[in-house]
Structure formats: structure tokens, C-alpha cells
């Protein structure tokens, strides 16, 4: 009857190879030299191949042993991860989280958070939904997400301010509006095409931002907005942090609007069901708050 090699035998094999002998491996595993030697001899018999050879006082891998050593390392890493996941689940650690993030949130801030979260996530899967105003509100109200970063906290929910966003009206340098050296009036601006991102919200939701242009194109994402602007098509309201390079190079020009109040708003972190947020969600929440100083992003 076939007898499979046990995980413990793979662990012994891996330790002996890493330490180059039985003595140090025995100290690591708290086992005697003889028990390790017996376990490996039995393992090689079960596999029908020689894994190790002795050269002087050192233990070396055979060609077959090199292949199995690499794979055994991955096997042991996976086993340890499996064990950690099982312990996490027993402590209520979530297996999956969903985070809604409005597209105006600084990506540098988000990526710093994710970079810090990953090594501590203990296998928790993360789904990130790129949303815009109304879609975020709907996701919060329907409890579709565990956490949300939004510019509009729905009534009945609490939010923690997490980042300030500075909005600019911009055009490409080839656009006729870019030639204005003086301030432009809102009336003059309303006669030009405005490029806006689809709210993807119910029809009854009210518009956000400056939407007084008589002509308007609605697109699905910021990439299309920037592509239109680069072709000299229309103007758009865009967060300053998303176009720092284009402003610095002069490709995009910020418009001076007469009597216009500078458009700044705060993004807030909302936890739709705070009482149900587990340890993984709490960790992600804390990291978002920790890395929320995005003024330099």
C-alpha cells in the first residue's frame, strides 16, 4: 500500500538542506540526529530516489533533491500560510473585504495603505471598487461595502475626514480658453464644452461640482477625460493632485474664474456597519487613517 511522504518529513528534509547537516537542523526542530537520519532514509525509500549525498562532513543535494528542495520550500510556506489563515478564521478574521474608493482619492495615499496592509492581511482578499459620488452613497446605504471613501457622507452615517481635494478647471494649452490672461467669467465658461465623469448614480441624485456648461460630454473615467483634454477638446474640473505633472509641464492650464470660490472638499472614511467590522477591516481602517496625509501626493 502506498504511504505518502508526510509534511513533517518534508520539513526535516528542508531543514537539513538549509543547515547543511543534521546537527543544526536537529536544534531547530528539537530532534535527535538519529531521528532525522531515520526520517530522511524512510522518505527516500518512499520516493524511490536519492535526495542527499554526504561529502566529507557536509550534506549535499542530488539533482533530484534540488528540484524537490525548491518545491518543498513552497510547500512549507503554503502550509504555514494555511495555518495562519486557520488561526485567523478562528479569531474572526475576515476572508474578504470590499473597499469603495471615489476616483478623486489620491492614488499614492491608497497604494501606501495597500502596501502596508498586504503583509499583515493574513490571506484576506480585498476587492476595491472605483466609484463616483452617487455610486458610493448607494454602496454605503445598501451595505455593499465594508469601508468607503466618499465626498458625500449619506444622512444617518458618520464619516472621518481623510483627505482634502483641490479642484481646478483646466484645459489643454492649445484650447482657446488657455489664451485668456485675465479671469474668465462663469458666463463665458458656460459657453464651452465641459467634460465630466459619469456619476453612475440614480437619476434623482443631485449633481456635484460645477455643471453649468450648456454643452457637456459625460465619460466613464478620468483616463477618457484626460484624453479629451489632450486633444484640445473642452475643459474639465479635475483634482490638482491628479494632474501635477501636466500642470508643471504646461500641457494643461488652470483657468482663472472670476468671482469663483476655490473648490475644495474633504473626502471621508465611512464604515457602514462599524459593529460588524472584524479585525482585518479594523486594520485596513486604521491604515487608511494613518496614510491619509496626502497633501504631497
C-alpha positions, 0 to 999 in steps of 0.5 A: 500500500502506498504511504505518502511522504508526510509534511513533517518529513518534508520539513526535516528534509528542508531543514537539513538542506538549509543547515547543511547537516543534521546537527543544526537542523536537529536544534531547530526542530528539537530532534535527535540526529538519529531521528532525522537520519531515520526520517530522511532514509524512510522518505527516500525509500518512499520516493524511490530516489536519492535526495542527499549525498554526504561529502566529507562532513557536509550534506549535499543535494542530488539533482533530484533533491534540488528540484524537490528542495525548491518545491518543498520550500513552497510547500512549507510556506503554503502550509504555514500560510494555511495555518495562519489563515486557520488561526485567523478564521478562528479569531474572526478574521475576515476572508474578504473585504470590499473597499469603495474608493471615489476616483478623486482619492489620491492614488499614492495615499491608497497604494501606501495603505495597500502596501502596508496592509498586504503583509499583515492581511493574513490571506484576506482578499480585498476587492476595491471598487472605483466609484463616483459620488452617487455610486458610493452613497448607494454602496454605503446605504445598501451595505455593499461595502465594508469601508468607503471613501466618499465626498458625500457622507449619506444622512444617518452615517458618520464619516472621518475626514481623510483627505482634502481635494483641490479642484481646478478647471483646466484645459489643454494649452492649445484650447482657446480658453488657455489664451485668456490672461485675465479671469474668465467669467462663469458666463463665458465658461458656460459657453464651452464644452465641459467634460465630466465623469459619469456619476453612475448614480440614480437619476434623482441624485443631485449633481456635484461640482460645477455643471453649468456648461450648456454643452457637456460630454459625460465619460466613464473615467478620468483616463477618457477625460484626460484624453479629451483634454489632450486633444484640445477638446473642452475643459474639465474640473479635475483634482490638482493632485491628479494632474501635477505633472501636466500642470508643471509641464504646461500641457494643461492650464488652470483657468482663472474664474472670476468671482469663483470660490476655490473648490475644495472638499474633504473626502471621508472614511465611512464604515457602514456597519462599524459593529460588524467590522472584524479585525482585518477591516479594523486594520485596513481602517486604521491604515487608511487613517494613518496614510491619509496625509496626502497633501504631497501626493 
